[in-house]
Amino acid sequence: MRKIYQKAIKPKLIKLQNFEDLRGRLTSIDFQEIDFKIKRVFTILCFDPKMLRGEHAHKTCWQFLYSEAESFEVTYKNLDETETVRVGRGSGLIIPPWNWISVRFENKGDLVIVICSEVYDPNEYVKSEPI
């Protein structure tokens, strides 16, 4: 299915600001690093760590994934590479269009927050892997 894929910008792991004391932890996202207008936010709650989420790419949508869980893994594939990135607490991953991703959770109850540049459109999804 390489024919339908276009060149992709590599996903980027960014460090978030975290402030922790006896009252808890505050995580701050600097939207200057997330260079897209936010049109949609959703969450993914893990019911079974053996199950993968995602398993698709987007044609135009940029996404930013982060979690207060200990960590989760994102495997991305594009025309140039396949890589697995561990996204730990205090970091987030920017996913440009044309990166096919799968998300693997470590624990039941882990929650990932996804910030998107586009509203939901089923025609925007590419289910086949590029390589």
Rosetta silent file (secondary structure, phi, psi, omega in degrees, C-alpha in Angstrom):
SEQUENCE: MRKIYQKAIKPKLIKLQNFEDLRGRLTSIDFQEIDFKIKRVFTILCFDPKMLRGEHAHKTCWQFLYSEAESFEVTYKNLDETETVRVGRGSGLIIPPWNWISVRFENKGDLVIVICSEVYDPNEYVKSEPI
SCORE:     score description
SCORE:     0.000 S_00000001
   1 L     0.000   19.229 -178.999    0.000    0.000    0.000 S_00000001
   2 H   -60.066  -28.352 -174.462    2.979    2.305   -0.393 S_00000001
   3 H   -60.155  -36.601 -176.749    1.292    4.042   -3.363 S_00000001
   4 H   -80.330  -16.990 -177.484   -1.276    5.889   -1.262 S_00000001
   5 L   -80.848  148.067  174.293    1.293    7.123    1.268 S_00000001
   6 L  -113.975  166.657  176.039    3.087   10.446    1.035 S_00000001
   7 L   -55.786  140.135 -179.191    6.351   11.562    2.627 S_00000001
   8 L  -120.501  146.413  169.927    5.915   12.108    6.365 S_00000001
   9 L   -77.554  140.074 -179.144    7.622   14.344    8.865 S_00000001
  10 L   -65.970  136.175  173.931    9.125   12.271   11.689 S_00000001
  11 L   -57.615  152.616 -174.881    7.156   12.302   14.972 S_00000001
  12 E  -128.128  125.540  176.187    8.744   14.424   17.696 S_00000001
  13 E   -85.817  127.217  179.293    8.986   13.661   21.412 S_00000001
  14 E  -122.913  148.416  178.798    8.757   16.814   23.527 S_00000001
  15 E   -85.600  132.485  176.523    9.364   17.413   27.213 S_00000001
  16 L   -98.466  155.906  176.504    6.454   18.877   29.175 S_00000001
  17 E   -80.521  129.301  178.630    6.778   21.112   32.202 S_00000001
  18 E  -125.624  135.479  177.318    6.032   19.233   35.420 S_00000001
  19 E  -128.310  122.690 -175.492    5.693   20.688   38.888 S_00000001
  20 E  -131.081  137.289  172.997    5.322   18.312   41.801 S_00000001
  21 E  -150.297 -166.066 -176.930    4.962   18.819   45.551 S_00000001
  22 L   -61.067  -22.851 -178.185    3.005   17.311   48.449 S_00000001
  23 L   -81.539  -18.809 -178.781   -0.279   18.440   46.862 S_00000001
  24 E   139.668 -160.644 -177.760    0.313   16.506   43.638 S_00000001
  25 E  -122.758  135.374  175.131    1.685   16.999   40.137 S_00000001
  26 E  -113.866  127.839  177.572    0.827   19.712   37.627 S_00000001
  27 E  -113.555  130.779 -177.133    1.722   19.124   33.976 S_00000001
  28 E  -116.609  133.372  176.717    1.827   22.079   31.600 S_00000001
  29 L  -106.222  123.104  177.298    1.692   21.904   27.793 S_00000001
  30 L   -89.656  108.110 -174.235    3.310   24.793   25.950 S_00000001
  31 L   -73.453   -1.368  172.391    1.252   25.150   22.789 S_00000001
  32 L   -68.995  -28.649  178.310    4.078   27.012   21.068 S_00000001
  33 L   -81.687  -22.818  177.614    5.657   23.590   20.489 S_00000001
  34 L   -97.950   94.865 -168.604    2.403   22.142   19.177 S_00000001
  35 L   -90.218   56.046  172.860    2.205   24.128   15.983 S_00000001
  36 L  -150.279  154.665  177.686   -1.374   23.456   14.916 S_00000001
  37 L   -76.022  131.165 -177.193   -4.805   24.820   15.711 S_00000001
  38 L   -82.960  124.280  178.683   -6.679   22.493   18.053 S_00000001
  39 L  -118.634  -12.572 -176.359  -10.029   21.310   16.719 S_00000001
  40 E  -158.458  143.239  173.914  -10.595   18.105   18.705 S_00000001
  41 E  -135.116  134.628  173.978   -9.515   16.416   21.934 S_00000001
  42 E  -144.137  167.086  179.258  -10.313   12.853   22.961 S_00000001
  43 E  -120.994  153.741  174.001   -9.072   10.264   25.435 S_00000001
  44 E  -123.313  119.412  179.434   -8.214    6.592   25.135 S_00000001
  45 E  -105.296  126.948 -177.996   -8.705    4.485   28.278 S_00000001
  46 L   -78.891  124.306  172.283   -6.986    1.098   28.377 S_00000001
  47 L   -97.286  -31.839 -176.030   -9.217   -1.860   29.250 S_00000001
  48 L  -145.596  110.823 -178.290   -6.703   -4.552   28.257 S_00000001
  49 L   -60.532  -15.147  178.430   -2.939   -3.902   27.887 S_00000001
  50 L   -77.281  -16.472 -176.838   -2.685   -6.763   25.372 S_00000001
  51 L   -91.466  140.191  175.612   -4.825   -4.805   22.892 S_00000001
  52 E   -93.310  150.718  173.536   -3.351   -2.175   20.541 S_00000001
  53 E  -116.795  168.944 -179.182   -5.055    1.117   19.725 S_00000001
  54 E    84.033 -107.979 -178.472   -4.653    3.344   16.707 S_00000001
  55 E    57.271   47.169  175.315   -3.425    1.156   13.870 S_00000001
  56 E  -163.413  169.605  173.234   -4.010    3.835   11.257 S_00000001
  57 E  -120.821  169.399  174.227   -2.549    7.017    9.771 S_00000001
  58 E  -119.485  146.474  179.567   -4.145   10.356    8.973 S_00000001
  59 L   -78.497  -39.782 -177.015   -3.961   12.198    5.664 S_00000001
  60 L  -128.883  -17.605 -173.790   -4.084   15.753    7.083 S_00000001
  61 L   -78.797  130.055  169.015   -4.572   15.529   10.846 S_00000001
  62 L   -93.263  146.691  177.774   -1.718   16.293   13.252 S_00000001
  63 E  -134.078  152.761  172.525   -1.964   14.743   16.713 S_00000001
  64 E  -127.854  123.480 -178.355   -0.297   15.220   20.084 S_00000001
  65 E  -114.206  133.131  173.037   -0.429   12.290   22.535 S_00000001
  66 E  -152.520  167.453 -176.734    0.411   12.432   26.223 S_00000001
  67 L  -155.273  154.546  170.334   -0.503   10.755   29.481 S_00000001
  68 L   -93.525    0.743  173.692   -0.021   11.005   33.204 S_00000001
  69 L   -67.331  164.602 -179.146    0.421    7.212   33.220 S_00000001
  70 L   -54.411  -48.697  175.920    3.935    5.927   33.842 S_00000001
  71 E  -173.123  164.151  170.780    4.469    5.378   30.103 S_00000001
  72 E  -147.109  162.614 -178.263    3.023    4.027   26.878 S_00000001
  73 E  -112.883  139.156  172.942    4.573    2.999   23.576 S_00000001
  74 E  -121.345  122.422  171.686    3.852    4.343   20.115 S_00000001
  75 E  -100.725  125.438  177.404    5.136    2.471   17.088 S_00000001
  76 E  -118.855  148.839  177.921    5.098    4.606   13.984 S_00000001
  77 E  -134.466  135.581  172.079    5.704    3.639   10.383 S_00000001
  78 L  -140.320 -170.480 -176.851    6.139    5.887    7.378 S_00000001
  79 L   -65.857  -20.983 -175.738    7.791    5.528    3.969 S_00000001
  80 L  -102.129  -27.149 -172.631   11.260    6.007    5.482 S_00000001
  81 L  -160.775  164.335  170.380   11.284    4.219    8.822 S_00000001
  82 E  -128.558  130.065 -178.728    9.642    2.209   11.555 S_00000001
  83 E  -148.577  147.291  173.907   10.370    3.136   15.151 S_00000001
  84 E  -109.281  129.153 -178.005    8.942    2.510   18.605 S_00000001
  85 E  -118.275  128.892  173.481    8.951    5.442   21.022 S_00000001
  86 E   -89.377  120.493  179.173    8.321    5.166   24.752 S_00000001
  87 E  -101.020  105.828 -177.057    6.342    8.198   25.875 S_00000001
  88 E   -90.925  168.811  175.983    6.964    8.611   29.588 S_00000001
  89 L   -55.987  134.170 -179.945    5.259   10.745   32.176 S_00000001
  90 L    90.690    9.289  175.838    6.245   14.348   31.556 S_00000001
  91 E  -140.898  166.222  178.228    6.566   14.024   27.789 S_00000001
  92 E  -144.860  163.700 -176.538    4.318   13.963   24.746 S_00000001
  93 E  -123.820  123.354  174.657    4.576   12.888   21.128 S_00000001
  94 E   -88.992  126.149 -178.394    3.667   15.035   18.118 S_00000001
  95 E  -115.171  107.445  175.305    2.458   12.850   15.237 S_00000001
  96 L   -73.619  165.296  176.417    2.381   14.516   11.796 S_00000001
  97 L   -57.360  158.957  175.995    0.132   13.205    8.995 S_00000001
  98 L    69.664   19.302  169.943    1.101   10.067    7.036 S_00000001
  99 L  -108.421  113.282  175.218    2.595    8.284   10.064 S_00000001
 100 E   -74.649  129.267 -178.557    0.796    4.997   10.690 S_00000001
 101 E  -129.004  153.454  166.454    0.760    4.428   14.462 S_00000001
 102 E  -131.286  143.989 -177.279   -0.164    1.820   17.019 S_00000001
 103 E  -115.538  129.625  178.149   -0.382    2.547   20.738 S_00000001
 104 E  -118.700  125.744  178.060    0.476   -0.028   23.398 S_00000001
 105 E   -92.260  158.471  177.057   -0.463    0.540   27.034 S_00000001
 106 L   -95.738  -33.023 -172.802    1.302   -0.951   30.030 S_00000001
 107 L  -137.321  146.599  171.945   -1.567   -1.120   32.530 S_00000001
 108 L   -59.314  136.757  179.447   -5.328   -1.419   32.631 S_00000001
 109 L    92.661   -9.185  175.641   -6.764    2.014   33.415 S_00000001
 110 L   -63.985  144.226 -175.913   -3.959    3.974   31.717 S_00000001
 111 E  -127.472  129.776  175.058   -5.331    7.015   29.914 S_00000001
 112 E  -113.155  135.672  177.016   -3.878    8.825   26.883 S_00000001
 113 E  -101.844  131.350 -177.583   -5.069   12.288   25.878 S_00000001
 114 E  -119.467  122.485  178.398   -5.039   13.019   22.131 S_00000001
 115 E  -107.345  128.667 -171.973   -5.096   16.597   20.821 S_00000001
 116 E  -122.508  151.843  177.669   -5.947   16.902   17.103 S_00000001
 117 L   -86.765   -9.815 -176.048   -5.696   19.508   14.371 S_00000001
 118 L  -134.378  155.795  172.315   -8.872   18.271   12.639 S_00000001
 119 L   -75.149  164.375 -179.277  -12.391   17.199   13.570 S_00000001
 120 L   -62.580  131.669  176.004  -13.291   13.529   13.164 S_00000001
 121 L  -148.633  110.036 -177.440  -13.640   12.457    9.529 S_00000001
 122 H   -60.995  -23.728  178.634  -13.640    8.721    8.694 S_00000001
 123 H   -74.831   -9.135 -177.641  -12.412    9.501    5.149 S_00000001
 124 H   -85.974  -14.324 -175.301   -9.247   10.951    6.673 S_00000001
 125 E   -84.837  141.981  171.736   -8.053    7.585    8.024 S_00000001
 126 E  -120.402  110.653 -175.072   -5.602    5.276    6.252 S_00000001
 127 L   -82.188  -29.282 -177.421   -5.843    1.783    7.740 S_00000001
 128 L   -75.892  148.222  178.380   -3.160    0.064    5.655 S_00000001
 129 L   -80.357  147.885 -179.506    0.469    0.184    6.745 S_00000001
 130 L   -74.912  -28.218 -177.078    2.997    1.964    4.526 S_00000001
 131 L  -140.215    0.000    0.000    5.708   -0.711    4.778 S_00000001
